[in-house]
């Protein structure tokens, strides 16, 4: 009986820690998205033009 209780307590602890980690990662990704949006708005939504031509290509 006590072993079963310890097993259930351990399973609940792991579940709770997983949930807390999930919330933490979601908060980080949300913050990263907001920072990217702020950076884009401050830069006037300008985009770099990237030349995709390889350096030694003949056109």
Secondary structure, DSSP 8 states (H G I E B T S, - for coil): -HHHHHHHHHHHHHHHHHHHHHHHHHHHHHHHHHHHHHHHHHTTT-------S-TT---
